[in-house]
Amino acid sequence: MQEIKSSKLIVNKSKFFGHLYQINNIDEIKILINKHKKIYKKANHHCYTVILNGEEIVKNDGEVGHPGKVLLQILKKHQLNNHCIIVSRMFGGIKLGPSGVAKAFKNCANQLFNQ
């Protein structure tokens, strides 16, 4: 596994930390999630999506707005295979609502490709 890029976004005091990885197998996903849980200890959610050998995996980690699906659309848009996007959110005390959450995850992940 290899980290390709990272990004940070703040929306209404919530912090979003995005990472794009190239991965080789399904076991690396657990390693990456555990890594994120250690790095972002105060994060409430670690949402991710994976396309690995054509198989799609989406995890919302209890977050509203289906951010995993939003992240999957970004991987597909860039025609990436064997890649993973993980976005960790630290709640800032202001609810964003489902559409606001989805938009924030999308914007954070899009920064990975606009840098």
C-alpha positions in Angstrom: 0.0 0.0 0.0 1.1 3.5 -0.8 -0.3 6.9 0.2 -0.6 9.1 -2.8 -2.1 12.3 -1.5 -3.8 13.8 1.5 -6.1 16.7 2.1 -7.8 18.7 4.9 -11.1 20.6 4.9 -12.9 22.5 7.6 -16.7 23.0 7.4 -18.6 24.7 10.3 -15.8 23.6 12.7 -15.9 20.0 11.6 -12.5 18.8 10.3 -12.3 16.4 7.4 -9.0 14.5 6.7 -8.9 12.8 3.3 -6.3 10.3 2.1 -5.9 8.5 -1.2 -4.1 5.1 -1.2 -3.0 2.6 -3.8 -3.6 -0.8 -2.4 -2.7 -4.4 -3.3 -5.2 -6.5 -1.3 -8.2 -6.4 0.9 -6.2 -6.9 4.1 -4.6 -3.5 3.7 -7.9 -1.8 4.2 -8.1 -2.9 7.9 -4.5 -1.8 8.4 -5.3 1.7 7.0 -8.5 2.1 9.0 -6.6 1.2 12.2 -3.9 3.7 11.2 -6.5 6.4 10.8 -8.1 5.6 14.1 -4.7 6.1 15.8 -3.8 9.3 13.9 -7.3 10.9 14.2 -8.2 9.7 17.7 -10.9 12.4 18.0 -12.6 11.5 14.7 -16.1 10.3 15.1 -16.3 8.7 11.6 -13.8 7.0 9.2 -15.7 6.6 6.0 -14.1 5.0 3.0 -14.5 3.4 -0.4 -12.4 0.9 -2.3 -12.2 -0.4 -5.8 -10.0 -3.5 -5.8 -9.7 -5.7 -8.8 -13.1 -4.3 -10.0 -14.8 -5.0 -6.7 -16.4 -2.0 -4.9 -16.5 -1.6 -1.2 -18.3 1.3 0.6 -18.4 2.1 4.3 -20.2 5.0 5.9 -19.1 4.2 9.5 -22.5 5.5 10.9 -22.2 8.8 9.1 -25.3 10.4 7.6 -25.5 11.4 3.9 -24.0 8.2 2.5 -20.5 9.6 2.2 -19.0 6.2 1.1 -21.1 6.4 -2.1 -19.9 9.9 -2.7 -16.3 8.8 -2.4 -17.0 5.8 -4.7 -18.2 8.2 -7.4 -14.9 10.1 -7.2 -12.8 6.9 -7.6 -15.0 6.0 -10.6 -14.8 9.5 -12.1 -11.0 9.2 -12.1 -11.1 5.6 -13.4 -9.0 4.3 -10.5 -8.7 0.6 -9.7 -6.8 -0.8 -6.7 -7.3 2.4 -4.8 -8.9 3.5 -1.5 -10.1 6.9 -0.3 -10.5 7.3 3.4 -12.0 10.5 5.0 -12.0 10.9 8.8 -14.3 13.5 10.3 -13.9 15.2 13.6 -17.3 16.6 14.6 -17.1 20.4 15.3 -20.4 20.7 17.2 -22.5 22.0 14.3 -24.7 19.5 12.5 -24.4 19.7 8.7 -27.3 17.5 7.8 -27.1 14.6 5.3 -26.6 16.8 2.2 -24.0 19.0 4.0 -22.1 16.0 5.2 -22.1 14.4 1.7 -20.9 17.7 0.2 -18.1 18.1 2.7 -16.9 14.5 2.2 -17.0 15.1 -1.6 -15.1 18.4 -1.4 -12.5 16.9 0.8 -12.0 13.9 -1.5 -12.0 16.2 -4.6 -9.1 18.1 -3.1 -7.0 14.9 -3.4 -7.2 15.3 -7.2 -7.0 19.1 -7.5 -3.7 19.7 -5.7 
